[in-house]
Amino acid sequence: MNLCLRLKTAQCLHQRIDLEQLAVAGGASDSIFPLVEAWLQQSTDHWNSLRAIAGRKRDPGFRSVVDFIVASVFPELRAPCARFYAGRGPALRELVSEARRSYIERRALLFLEVAYAAFSEKRRASWSWALGLVRRLEAA
């Protein structure tokens, strides 16, 4: 990684994610998660619940909200997103099988529903708490 890219990455890690500055879809996920996109566009409260749970998340330079959600729920997809952004790798469409896409989308939606439930109940919830609950629900 060259010095310029490392500095940009370091700067992004210290900035909070600004969901309003990102496109809903596109970037590395390239609209392969239409149910996540539809969920986000369904209600202002859906956006507000995502904003609330993303509160202190750092911005590693995502190009879309869906990229942010997917890479945050599936940390193993952060590096492929970064490579795609840097022009050194393919979009997720080319890396992830149809079956895996379906699982990623279902889990991302479950995560968003957990965040929305906490928001609706006016509970403060962290990203890690919501992700832990998703894991427990999946295991049940």
VOFI-869296 format. One line per field, with one value per residue: residue number from 1; residue in three letters; x, y, z of N, C-alpha, C, CB in turn. Coordinates in nm, 2 decimals. Glycine has a CB too. Layout:
% residues N
nr	NUM/...
rest	ALA/...
n_c1	X/...
n_c2	Y/...
n_c3	Z/...
ca_c1	X/...
ca_c2	Y/...
ca_c3	Z/...
c_c1	X/...
c_c2	Y/...
c_c3	Z/...
cb_c1	X/...
cb_c2	Y/...
cb_c3	Z/...
***
This chain:
% residues 140
nr	1/2/3/4/5/6/7/8/9/10/11/12/13/14/15/16/17/18/19/20/21/22/23/24/25/26/27/28/29/30/31/32/33/34/35/36/37/38/39/40/41/42/43/44/45/46/47/48/49/50/51/52/53/54/55/56/57/58/59/60/61/62/63/64/65/66/67/68/69/70/71/72/73/74/75/76/77/78/79/80/81/82/83/84/85/86/87/88/89/90/91/92/93/94/95/96/97/98/99/100/101/102/103/104/105/106/107/108/109/110/111/112/113/114/115/116/117/118/119/120/121/122/123/124/125/126/127/128/129/130/131/132/133/134/135/136/137/138/139/140
rest	MET/ASN/LEU/CYS/LEU/ARG/LEU/LYS/THR/ALA/GLN/CYS/LEU/HIS/GLN/ARG/ILE/ASP/LEU/GLU/GLN/LEU/ALA/VAL/ALA/GLY/GLY/ALA/SER/ASP/SER/ILE/PHE/PRO/LEU/VAL/GLU/ALA/TRP/LEU/GLN/GLN/SER/THR/ASP/HIS/TRP/ASN/SER/LEU/ARG/ALA/ILE/ALA/GLY/ARG/LYS/ARG/ASP/PRO/GLY/PHE/ARG/SER/VAL/VAL/ASP/PHE/ILE/VAL/ALA/SER/VAL/PHE/PRO/GLU/LEU/ARG/ALA/PRO/CYS/ALA/ARG/PHE/TYR/ALA/GLY/ARG/GLY/PRO/ALA/LEU/ARG/GLU/LEU/VAL/SER/GLU/ALA/ARG/ARG/SER/TYR/ILE/GLU/ARG/ARG/ALA/LEU/LEU/PHE/LEU/GLU/VAL/ALA/TYR/ALA/ALA/PHE/SER/GLU/LYS/ARG/ARG/ALA/SER/TRP/SER/TRP/ALA/LEU/GLY/LEU/VAL/ARG/ARG/LEU/GLU/ALA/ALA
n_c1	0.09/0.07/0.21/0.03/-0.22/-0.23/-0.23/-0.48/-0.65/-0.60/-0.70/-0.97/-1.04/-1.07/-1.28/-1.63/-1.89/-2.09/-2.39/-2.56/-2.41/-2.35/-2.44/-2.73/-2.71/-2.48/-2.13/-1.91/-2.09/-2.28/-2.57/-2.66/-2.80/-3.10/-3.32/-3.22/-3.17/-3.44/-3.56/-3.43/-3.53/-3.79/-3.89/-3.86/-3.80/-3.66/-3.41/-3.34/-3.31/-3.09/-2.90/-2.89/-2.78/-2.54/-2.41/-2.14/-1.97/-1.68/-1.57/-1.45/-1.42/-1.64/-1.85/-2.12/-2.42/-2.52/-2.29/-2.15/-2.31/-2.31/-2.04/-1.98/-2.14/-2.05/-1.74/-1.53/-1.57/-1.48/-1.21/-1.22/-1.40/-1.25/-1.03/-1.17/-1.26/-1.01/-0.95/-0.83/-0.95/-1.24/-1.59/-1.83/-2.03/-1.90/-1.75/-1.90/-2.11/-2.44/-2.59/-2.46/-2.49/-2.76/-2.77/-2.61/-2.77/-3.01/-2.91/-2.81/-3.06/-3.18/-3.02/-3.07/-3.34/-3.32/-3.18/-3.38/-3.59/-3.48/-3.44/-3.71/-3.81/-3.69/-3.44/-3.09/-2.86/-2.57/-2.36/-2.22/-2.36/-2.61/-2.52/-2.43/-2.68/-2.80/-2.64/-2.70/-2.97/-2.97/-2.84/-3.03
n_c2	-0.12/0.22/0.53/0.75/0.63/0.49/0.71/0.83/0.62/0.61/0.87/0.84/0.64/0.79/0.95/1.00/0.80/0.93/0.90/1.05/1.15/0.94/0.73/0.53/0.28/0.09/0.13/-0.12/-0.32/-0.29/-0.29/-0.55/-0.63/-0.59/-0.61/-0.50/-0.24/-0.16/-0.18/0.02/0.24/0.24/0.38/0.67/0.63/0.39/0.48/0.65/0.47/0.33/0.54/0.60/0.36/0.35/0.55/0.60/0.47/0.44/0.58/0.41/0.49/0.42/0.39/0.36/0.32/0.07/-0.08/-0.01/-0.12/-0.40/-0.46/-0.40/-0.58/-0.81/-0.85/-0.97/-0.89/-0.63/-0.59/-0.68/-0.48/-0.25/-0.31/-0.31/-0.04/0.08/0.01/-0.23/-0.48/-0.70/-0.62/-0.70/-0.86/-1.03/-1.18/-1.31/-1.58/-1.66/-1.80/-1.73/-1.45/-1.43/-1.52/-1.32/-1.10/-1.16/-1.18/-0.91/-0.78/-0.88/-0.77/-0.50/-0.49/-0.56/-0.33/-0.14/-0.22/-0.17/0.10/0.18/0.12/0.30/0.24/0.26/0.13/-0.05/-0.11/-0.35/-0.48/-0.52/-0.68/-0.90/-0.99/-1.07/-1.28/-1.46/-1.50/-1.62/-1.86/-1.98
n_c3	0.00/-0.09/0.04/0.03/0.00/0.25/0.43/0.36/0.43/0.71/0.78/0.72/0.91/1.14/1.11/1.16/1.03/0.78/0.69/0.53/0.32/0.15/-0.13/-0.15/-0.27/-0.47/-0.54/-0.41/-0.36/-0.56/-0.61/-0.55/-0.34/-0.32/-0.14/0.10/0.02/-0.05/0.21/0.35/0.21/0.26/0.49/0.69/0.96/0.94/0.83/1.04/1.25/1.16/1.15/1.43/1.54/1.41/1.51/1.64/1.47/1.27/0.96/0.70/0.44/0.27/-0.02/-0.05/0.14/0.16/0.11/0.34/0.54/0.48/0.48/0.74/0.89/0.79/0.84/0.70/0.44/0.42/0.32/0.05/-0.05/-0.01/-0.18/-0.43/-0.44/-0.46/-0.72/-0.75/-0.75/-0.80/-0.81/-0.55/-0.66/-0.84/-0.67/-0.48/-0.43/-0.56/-0.36/-0.13/-0.14/-0.09/0.18/0.30/0.25/0.39/0.65/0.69/0.67/0.90/1.09/1.05/1.12/1.39/1.48/1.42/1.59/1.84/1.82/1.79/2.04/2.19/2.29/2.37/2.16/2.07/1.78/1.80/2.00/1.87/1.66/1.80/1.90/1.66/1.59/1.80/1.75/1.51/1.57/1.73
ca_c1	0.00/0.15/0.19/-0.09/-0.34/-0.23/-0.28/-0.62/-0.72/-0.59/-0.79/-1.11/-1.07/-1.09/-1.40/-1.75/-1.96/-2.19/-2.48/-2.62/-2.32/-2.34/-2.55/-2.79/-2.65/-2.37/-2.00/-1.86/-2.21/-2.34/-2.71/-2.69/-2.88/-3.21/-3.41/-3.16/-3.20/-3.58/-3.58/-3.38/-3.61/-3.93/-3.93/-3.76/-3.76/-3.55/-3.29/-3.31/-3.26/-2.95/-2.82/-2.87/-2.69/-2.41/-2.36/-1.99/-1.89/-1.58/-1.58/-1.33/-1.43/-1.74/-1.91/-2.26/-2.48/-2.53/-2.15/-2.12/-2.39/-2.27/-1.90/-1.98/-2.21/-1.96/-1.61/-1.44/-1.60/-1.42/-1.09/-1.27/-1.46/-1.13/-0.96/-1.26/-1.25/-0.87/-0.93/-0.74/-1.03/-1.37/-1.71/-1.88/-2.11/-1.81/-1.68/-1.99/-2.20/-2.58/-2.64/-2.39/-2.56/-2.89/-2.74/-2.57/-2.89/-3.10/-2.84/-2.81/-3.19/-3.21/-2.94/-3.14/-3.46/-3.28/-3.15/-3.50/-3.66/-3.41/-3.48/-3.86/-3.83/-3.61/-3.32/-2.96/-2.80/-2.45/-2.35/-2.17/-2.48/-2.70/-2.46/-2.43/-2.81/-2.82/-2.57/-2.78/-3.10/-2.93/-2.80/-3.15
ca_c2	0.00/0.33/0.62/0.83/0.55/0.47/0.83/0.85/0.52/0.66/0.98/0.79/0.57/0.88/1.03/0.92/0.77/1.03/0.83/1.14/1.18/0.82/0.68/0.42/0.16/0.11/0.09/-0.26/-0.41/-0.28/-0.32/-0.69/-0.65/-0.50/-0.60/-0.41/-0.11/-0.13/-0.16/0.16/0.34/0.22/0.46/0.76/0.57/0.30/0.56/0.70/0.36/0.30/0.65/0.58/0.25/0.37/0.67/0.62/0.39/0.51/0.57/0.37/0.54/0.35/0.46/0.34/0.28/-0.08/-0.13/0.01/-0.22/-0.53/-0.48/-0.39/-0.70/-0.92/-0.78/-1.03/-0.82/-0.50/-0.59/-0.68/-0.35/-0.16/-0.34/-0.26/0.11/0.12/-0.04/-0.35/-0.60/-0.70/-0.59/-0.82/-0.94/-1.12/-1.26/-1.37/-1.67/-1.63/-1.85/-1.64/-1.32/-1.44/-1.52/-1.19/-1.01/-1.20/-1.14/-0.77/-0.73/-0.91/-0.67/-0.37/-0.51/-0.55/-0.19/-0.07/-0.26/-0.10/0.24/0.20/0.10/0.41/0.19/0.29/0.01/-0.04/-0.20/-0.48/-0.54/-0.57/-0.79/-1.02/-1.04/-1.13/-1.41/-1.55/-1.53/-1.72/-1.99/-2.04
ca_c3	0.00/-0.09/0.16/0.01/0.04/0.39/0.49/0.33/0.51/0.85/0.80/0.72/1.03/1.25/1.08/1.18/0.91/0.75/0.60/0.43/0.21/0.07/-0.21/-0.08/-0.32/-0.57/-0.48/-0.43/-0.36/-0.69/-0.61/-0.55/-0.22/-0.34/-0.03/0.19/-0.04/-0.03/0.35/0.38/0.14/0.31/0.60/0.75/1.08/0.91/0.82/1.17/1.33/1.12/1.20/1.57/1.57/1.35/1.58/1.66/1.37/1.19/0.81/0.63/0.30/0.19/-0.12/-0.04/0.26/0.16/0.13/0.48/0.62/0.45/0.53/0.89/0.94/0.75/0.84/0.59/0.31/0.41/0.24/-0.09/-0.08/-0.02/-0.31/-0.54/-0.44/-0.51/-0.85/-0.75/-0.73/-0.86/-0.73/-0.47/-0.75/-0.90/-0.57/-0.39/-0.50/-0.54/-0.23/-0.02/-0.15/-0.02/0.32/0.34/0.25/0.50/0.78/0.69/0.70/1.04/1.17/1.04/1.20/1.53/1.51/1.42/1.71/1.95/1.80/1.82/2.19/2.24/2.37/2.31/2.12/1.99/1.66/1.85/2.07/1.76/1.58/1.89/1.90/1.54/1.60/1.89/1.69/1.40/1.64/1.79
c_c1	0.09/0.12/0.06/-0.21/-0.35/-0.28/-0.43/-0.70/-0.71/-0.68/-0.93/-1.14/-1.11/-1.22/-1.52/-1.82/-2.08/-2.28/-2.54/-2.54/-2.30/-2.46/-2.61/-2.72/-2.54/-2.24/-1.97/-1.98/-2.30/-2.48/-2.74/-2.77/-3.01/-3.31/-3.36/-3.19/-3.35/-3.62/-3.54/-3.47/-3.75/-3.98/-3.82/-3.71/-3.65/-3.42/-3.25/-3.25/-3.11/-2.86/-2.79/-2.77/-2.55/-2.34/-2.21/-1.91/-1.80/-1.60/-1.46/-1.34/-1.53/-1.81/-2.06/-2.30/-2.48/-2.39/-2.11/-2.19/-2.33/-2.13/-1.89/-2.05/-2.12/-1.82/-1.51/-1.47/-1.54/-1.30/-1.13/-1.33/-1.34/-1.06/-1.04/-1.25/-1.11/-0.85/-0.84/-0.82/-1.17/-1.48/-1.76/-1.96/-2.03/-1.75/-1.77/-2.09/-2.35/-2.63/-2.58/-2.46/-2.69/-2.87/-2.70/-2.69/-2.98/-3.04/-2.84/-2.95/-3.23/-3.14/-3.02/-3.27/-3.43/-3.25/-3.28/-3.59/-3.61/-3.45/-3.62/-3.89/-3.75/-3.49/-3.20/-2.90/-2.67/-2.45/-2.31/-2.28/-2.57/-2.65/-2.46/-2.57/-2.85/-2.76/-2.65/-2.91/-3.08/-2.90/-2.93/-3.23
c_c2	0.12/0.43/0.70/0.75/0.52/0.59/0.85/0.75/0.56/0.77/0.93/0.71/0.66/0.96/0.94/0.90/0.87/0.97/0.92/1.17/1.06/0.79/0.56/0.29/0.19/0.07/-0.06/-0.35/-0.40/-0.33/-0.47/-0.73/-0.57/-0.50/-0.51/-0.26/-0.07/-0.11/-0.02/0.26/0.34/0.33/0.55/0.70/0.46/0.37/0.60/0.59/0.33/0.41/0.63/0.47/0.27/0.49/0.70/0.54/0.48/0.48/0.53/0.40/0.46/0.44/0.45/0.30/0.13/-0.14/-0.12/-0.10/-0.36/-0.56/-0.47/-0.52/-0.82/-0.86/-0.84/-0.97/-0.68/-0.49/-0.59/-0.55/-0.25/-0.18/-0.29/-0.11/0.16/0.08/-0.16/-0.48/-0.58/-0.65/-0.72/-0.91/-1.05/-1.22/-1.35/-1.45/-1.62/-1.67/-1.76/-1.50/-1.32/-1.45/-1.39/-1.09/-1.04/-1.16/-0.98/-0.71/-0.76/-0.81/-0.54/-0.38/-0.50/-0.40/-0.11/-0.10/-0.18/0.05/0.27/0.19/0.21/0.36/0.23/0.15/0.03/-0.13/-0.34/-0.55/-0.60/-0.69/-0.92/-1.08/-1.12/-1.27/-1.51/-1.59/-1.64/-1.86/-2.06/-2.13
c_c3	0.00/0.02/0.15/0.05/0.18/0.47/0.48/0.42/0.66/0.87/0.81/0.85/1.15/1.22/1.10/1.04/0.89/0.64/0.49/0.31/0.12/-0.01/-0.13/-0.13/-0.42/-0.50/-0.51/-0.43/-0.48/-0.70/-0.62/-0.42/-0.22/-0.22/0.08/0.15/-0.02/0.11/0.39/0.33/0.19/0.40/0.65/0.89/1.06/0.90/0.96/1.26/1.29/1.16/1.35/1.61/1.52/1.41/1.58/1.56/1.29/1.04/0.74/0.48/0.22/0.09/-0.12/0.10/0.27/0.17/0.28/0.57/0.60/0.50/0.68/0.95/0.90/0.73/0.73/0.46/0.31/0.32/0.09/-0.14/-0.10/-0.15/-0.43/-0.55/-0.49/-0.65/-0.86/-0.73/-0.79/-0.76/-0.65/-0.56/-0.81/-0.80/-0.49/-0.47/-0.47/-0.40/-0.12/-0.02/-0.07/0.13/0.37/0.35/0.37/0.64/0.80/0.73/0.85/1.13/1.17/1.12/1.35/1.57/1.51/1.54/1.83/1.94/1.83/1.97/2.26/2.33/2.29/2.28/2.04/1.87/1.71/1.92/1.97/1.69/1.67/1.90/1.78/1.54/1.69/1.83/1.58/1.46/1.70/1.70
cb_c1	-0.10/0.14/0.31/-0.10/-0.34/-0.09/-0.20/-0.66/-0.65/-0.44/-0.77/-1.12/-0.95/-0.98/-1.40/-1.84/-2.02/-2.13/-2.58/-2.66/-2.18/-2.30/-2.51/-2.95/-2.76/-2.36/-2.00/-1.77/-2.29/-2.26/-2.77/-2.56/-2.80/-3.29/-3.42/-3.01/-3.17/-3.66/-3.51/-3.23/-3.60/-3.94/-3.99/-3.82/-3.88/-3.58/-3.31/-3.43/-3.35/-2.95/-2.89/-3.01/-2.75/-2.43/-2.41/-1.95/-1.98/-1.44/-1.63/-1.30/-1.30/-1.85/-1.86/-2.32/-2.62/-2.59/-2.05/-2.17/-2.54/-2.27/-1.81/-2.06/-2.35/-2.00/-1.54/-1.47/-1.74/-1.37/-1.00/-1.36/-1.55/-1.04/-0.94/-1.41/-1.27/-0.77/-0.87/-0.64/-1.04/-1.40/-1.83/-1.96/-2.17/-1.71/-1.61/-2.06/-2.19/-2.66/-2.60/-2.24/-2.58/-2.96/-2.64/-2.46/-2.96/-3.12/-2.70/-2.77/-3.29/-3.16/-2.80/-3.17/-3.53/-3.15/-3.06/-3.58/-3.66/-3.26/-3.45/-3.94/-3.79/-3.70/-3.33/-2.87/-2.90/-2.32/-2.24/-2.05/-2.55/-2.74/-2.32/-2.39/-2.91/-2.77/-2.43/-2.81/-3.16/-2.81/-2.70/-3.24
cb_c2	0.00/0.40/0.71/0.88/0.41/0.43/0.95/0.82/0.38/0.70/1.08/0.69/0.48/0.97/1.08/0.99/0.62/1.17/0.76/1.27/1.22/0.70/0.64/0.41/0.07/0.26/0.12/-0.30/-0.38/-0.35/-0.25/-0.78/-0.62/-0.55/-0.74/-0.43/-0.10/-0.25/-0.27/0.18/0.33/0.09/0.37/0.90/0.51/0.22/0.68/0.77/0.24/0.29/0.78/0.55/0.12/0.40/0.67/0.60/0.31/0.48/0.71/0.22/0.52/0.29/0.42/0.25/0.34/-0.13/-0.05/0.15/-0.22/-0.56/-0.38/-0.27/-0.72/-0.98/-0.79/-1.18/-0.81/-0.46/-0.70/-0.79/-0.30/-0.17/-0.49/-0.30/0.16/0.06/0.07/-0.34/-0.63/-0.83/-0.53/-0.77/-0.85/-1.05/-1.16/-1.27/-1.81/-1.69/-2.00/-1.63/-1.28/-1.57/-1.63/-1.13/-1.02/-1.35/-1.20/-0.71/-0.81/-1.05/-0.65/-0.34/-0.64/-0.64/-0.14/-0.11/-0.41/-0.12/0.28/0.09/-0.03/0.51/0.04/0.37/-0.08/-0.06/-0.14/-0.47/-0.44/-0.45/-0.76/-0.98/-0.93/-1.05/-1.40/-1.47/-1.41/-1.67/-1.96/-1.93
cb_c3	0.12/-0.23/0.16/-0.14/-0.04/0.44/0.44/0.18/0.50/0.88/0.69/0.60/1.06/1.27/0.93/1.28/0.91/0.70/0.67/0.50/0.26/0.16/-0.35/-0.11/-0.39/-0.61/-0.33/-0.32/-0.24/-0.79/-0.73/-0.55/-0.09/-0.46/0.03/0.21/-0.19/-0.08/0.43/0.33/-0.01/0.37/0.72/0.78/1.15/0.78/0.73/1.24/1.32/0.96/1.18/1.64/1.52/1.20/1.71/1.80/1.28/1.23/0.76/0.65/0.24/0.28/-0.26/-0.15/0.29/0.02/0.05/0.53/0.58/0.29/0.47/0.94/0.88/0.61/0.97/0.59/0.28/0.56/0.27/-0.12/0.04/0.10/-0.32/-0.52/-0.30/-0.42/-0.93/-0.64/-0.58/-0.91/-0.81/-0.36/-0.87/-0.98/-0.47/-0.29/-0.46/-0.65/-0.22/-0.05/-0.29/-0.07/0.35/0.24/0.12/0.51/0.79/0.56/0.61/1.07/1.11/0.89/1.17/1.56/1.40/1.29/1.74/1.95/1.65/1.75/2.23/2.32/2.38/2.40/2.04/2.08/1.57/1.94/2.16/1.67/1.54/2.03/1.93/1.42/1.65/2.02/1.63/1.32/1.74/1.85
***
